[in-house]
Amino acid sequence: MPREIYVPKRFSRGSVEIIDRANEIIDEYRRQGFILTVRQLFYQFVARGLIPNRQSEYKRISAIVKHGRLAGLIDWASIEDRNGSRKTRCSASSSRPASNSTCHILPAVAIPVRQNNGGPVSGSSAIWTTART
């Protein structure tokens, strides 16, 4: 996916240097056939002595990468999310959906699914959602 500007943003000189270095590291690994996660990218910064190994630095790198992607400075396809996010099973008839799940909205978003011949589809359906923080 090409770099695309979704949210224009002005970056500090330090953030631009991080983005430039991130793109160099990403390109180095992409040439070898790898796609990095943000955590792997962070550890490359640490291993190369560019930043200390601290939680605050991880959060900083994560934020800069996120904003860099939104601003079109980092290719969206160059960073992969492999966090193994939690999956919640629920049904539209669930009487007690978890407060942090999307179960309560199923009746509102349910749309009858039709086969090519116009008839209803038998069996069950699944809706996958991704949490945004």
C-alpha positions in Angstrom: 0.0 0.0 0.0 1.5 3.4 -0.9 2.0 6.1 1.6 -1.2 8.1 1.8 -1.9 11.2 3.9 -5.0 10.7 6.1 -4.2 13.3 8.7 -1.8 16.1 7.9 0.7 16.8 10.7 3.8 18.8 11.3 6.5 16.9 13.2 9.4 18.1 15.3 12.9 17.6 14.0 13.4 14.7 16.5 10.3 12.9 15.3 11.3 13.4 11.6 14.7 11.8 12.4 12.9 8.8 14.1 10.6 8.4 11.1 13.5 8.6 8.7 15.5 6.0 10.7 12.3 3.8 11.0 11.9 3.9 7.2 15.5 2.8 6.8 15.1 -0.1 9.2 11.8 -1.1 7.6 13.3 -1.0 4.1 16.3 -3.1 5.2 14.0 -5.8 6.6 11.5 -5.6 3.7 14.4 -6.3 1.2 14.9 -9.5 3.1 11.2 -10.4 2.9 10.2 -9.4 6.5 7.5 -7.1 7.8 8.1 -5.8 11.3 5.8 -5.1 14.2 6.1 -1.8 16.1 7.7 -3.8 18.9 10.3 -5.3 16.6 11.0 -1.9 15.1 11.5 -0.5 18.6 13.9 -3.3 19.5 15.9 -2.5 16.4 16.2 1.1 17.6 17.4 -0.3 21.0 19.8 -2.8 19.5 21.4 -0.2 17.3 21.9 2.1 20.3 19.6 4.8 19.1 17.3 4.8 22.1 17.3 3.3 25.6 15.2 0.2 26.3 12.4 1.9 28.4 8.7 1.6 28.3 8.4 5.4 27.8 10.6 5.1 24.7 8.4 2.3 23.3 5.3 4.4 23.8 7.1 7.3 22.1 8.2 5.2 19.1 4.7 3.7 18.8 3.1 7.2 18.8 5.6 8.5 16.2 5.0 5.5 14.0 1.2 5.8 14.3 1.3 9.5 13.5 3.8 9.0 10.7 1.6 6.4 9.1 -1.5 8.7 9.3 0.6 11.6 7.9 1.8 9.5 4.9 5.4 9.3 6.0 5.4 5.6 6.7 3.9 3.0 4.4 0.8 1.4 6.1 1.8 -2.1 4.8 5.3 -1.8 6.2 4.2 -2.4 9.9 2.2 -5.4 10.8 -0.1 -5.9 13.8 0.4 -9.4 15.2 -0.9 -8.8 18.7 -3.2 -11.8 18.8 -6.1 -9.7 20.0 -8.7 -11.3 22.2 -11.8 -12.7 20.5 -15.2 -12.5 22.2 -18.0 -15.0 21.3 -21.5 -13.7 21.5 -24.8 -13.9 19.8 -27.4 -11.4 18.8 -29.8 -12.9 21.4 -27.3 -12.7 24.2 -29.1 -11.4 27.3 -25.9 -10.2 29.1 -23.2 -9.0 26.6 -20.0 -8.0 28.2 -19.7 -4.3 28.6 -16.4 -4.2 26.6 -17.7 -6.3 23.8 -19.6 -5.3 20.7 -22.4 -7.9 21.3 -24.9 -5.2 22.2 -24.8 -3.7 18.7 -25.3 -6.9 16.7 -29.1 -6.4 16.4 -28.6 -2.9 15.1 -26.1 -3.8 12.5 -27.4 -7.2 11.4 -28.3 -7.2 7.7 -29.9 -10.3 6.2 -27.3 -12.0 4.0 -28.6 -13.4 0.7 -27.1 -16.0 -1.6 -26.8 -15.2 -5.3 -30.3 -16.7 -5.9 -31.8 -14.3 -3.4 -32.6 -16.9 -0.7 -31.4 -16.7 2.9 -28.1 -18.2 3.8 -28.3 -21.2 6.2 -25.9 -21.6 9.1 -24.3 -18.9 11.2 -22.3 -15.7 10.5 -19.4 -14.0 12.2 -18.6 -10.4 12.7 -15.0 -9.4 13.4 -14.2 -6.1 15.0 -10.9 -4.4 15.8 -10.5 -2.3 18.9 -9.0 1.1 18.4 -7.2 2.8 21.3 
